Amino acid sequence: MSSLGIKSIKFALVDKDGKVKTGVDGIFQDATDKTGIFTADQDTSYGVASAALSGLTGATTPVYGSDQVVFVSTGKGTPSSVLTINSLPIVIKNAILGNTADGKGGFGIAGKADPNNRVAYLIESREAFDEDAPIYVGMYLGVAAEAAHTFTSNNAADNRAFDAITITAIETKTQGFGKYWFSEAKSFDSAAMLSDIFKTPATPAPAPKTGQ
């Protein structure tokens, strides 16, 4: 799989079933928000610098019998992603990390990631060597953490500290950790891809009518 550059990353806070949270519980922390999905790109976050995925597969261990390798035991990986974004909006970053706001401009440092603050994301790249055919990779559930942030003095050049967030994936009951999509693939459906990663909340059943 060959890729060219990176365009954007979509994020959403989700519940344990992977359904997107909206309103004050969503990524915008805003009662008027109806979508719950934030797109990090050049317009909202000064662009995405990199997205590094690791742990996509587990270790393989040879099994010997009769003086030869007769089987290979395969372990399951734990996918993890380091997403480096030039400048996430403050509310968005702290919502992804699960940091609690104090209502006065402060966000708490708890010392550990919040396992109940689940994040789904979808990365959009570009497929080499055609910039009109992007590659996508998405994870259904993950827990985000920022292990370190270093401030350094400017010198002859500006020294910036970017937002580097590690998201460790959680396995779903039926869909695994996530999925790749290739826009060049036959019958690629972008709407189906979005609804797969960013599941909409179930519509409540209507209240029964009275007097019947």
Long-range contacts (C-beta under 8 A, 24 or more apart in sequence): 1-135, 1-180, 2-127, 2-128, 2-129, 3-125, 3-126, 3-127, 3-128, 3-135, 4-125, 4-126, 4-127, 4-128, 4-129, 4-131, 5-125, 5-126, 5-131, 6-48, 6-50, 6-51, 6-123, 6-124, 6-125, 6-126, 7-41, 7-48, 7-124, 7-125, 7-126, 7-134, 8-39, 8-40, 8-41, 8-48, 8-123, 8-124, 9-39, 9-40, 9-48, 9-51, 9-83, 9-85, 9-121, 9-122, 9-123, 9-124, 10-37, 10-38, 10-39, 10-40, 10-121, 10-122, 10-124, 10-197, 10-198, 11-37, 11-38, 11-39, 11-40, 11-92, 11-96, 11-119, 11-120, 11-121, 12-36, 12-37, 12-38, 12-119, 12-120, 12-121, 12-198, 13-95, 13-96, 13-117, 13-118, 13-119, 14-118, 14-119, 14-120, 14-140, 14-141, 14-198, 14-199, 15-118, 16-118, 16-141, 17-199, 18-118, 18-120, 18-140, 18-141, 18-172, 18-199, 19-199, 19-200, 19-201, 19-202, 20-120, 20-198, 20-199, 20-200, 20-201, 21-201, 22-201, 26-95, 27-92, 27-95, 27-96, 28-91, 28-92, 28-95, 29-91, 29-95, 29-101, 36-198, 37-198, 38-92, 40-85, 40-88, 40-92, 44-89, 45-85, 45-86, 45-87, 45-88, 45-89, 45-163, 46-85, 46-86, 46-87, 47-85, 47-86, 48-83, 48-84, 48-85, 48-86, 49-84, 49-85, 49-86, 49-162, 50-82, 50-83, 50-84, 51-81, 51-82, 51-83, 51-84, 51-123, 51-125, 52-81, 52-82, 52-84, 53-79, 53-80, 53-81, 53-137, 54-79, 54-80, 54-81, 54-82, 55-79, 55-80, 78-168, 78-169, 79-139, 79-168, 79-169, 79-177, 79-178, 80-166, 80-167, 80-168, 80-169, 81-121, 81-139, 81-142, 81-166, 81-167, 81-169, 82-164, 82-165, 82-166, 83-121, 83-123, 83-164, 83-165, 83-166, 83-167, 84-162, 84-163, 84-164, 84-165, 85-162, 85-163, 85-165, 86-160, 86-162, 86-163, 87-162, 87-163, 88-163, 88-165, 93-163, 93-165, 96-144, 96-165, 97-144, 97-145, 97-146, 97-165, 98-144, 113-143, 113-144, 113-145, 114-143, 115-143, 117-143, 117-144, 118-142, 118-143, 118-170, 119-143, 119-144, 119-167, 120-197, 120-198, 121-167, 121-197, 122-193, 122-194, 122-197, 122-198, 127-182, 127-183, 127-184, 130-184, 133-182, 133-183, 133-184, 134-183, 135-180, 135-181, 135-182, 135-183, 136-180, 136-181, 136-182, 136-183, 136-193, 137-178, 137-179, 137-180, 137-181, 138-178, 138-179, 138-181, 138-193, 138-196, 138-197, 139-167, 139-169, 139-177, 139-178, 139-197, 140-169, 140-170, 140-172, 140-175, 140-177, 140-178, 140-197, 141-169, 141-170, 141-171, 141-172, 142-167, 142-168, 142-169, 142-170, 143-167, 143-168, 143-170
